[in-house]
Amino acid sequence: MNHKLKKKMAKATGGNYKLNRKVMQLKRSWDEVEGMLNGTIKKKRH
């Protein structure tokens, strides 16, 4: 995930660490669902 997106989410959530983690988990879950709908599974990047 690019750093620009992480910075935007951190700014939007007021720098709340726990909330940031939840948002990132939701984003990864949505990417997975989107991949299934499109017929491709995105590889996780670490």
Secondary structure, DSSP 8 states (H G I E B T S, - for coil): --HHHHHHHHHHTTT-HHHHHHHHHHHHHHHHHHHHHHT-------
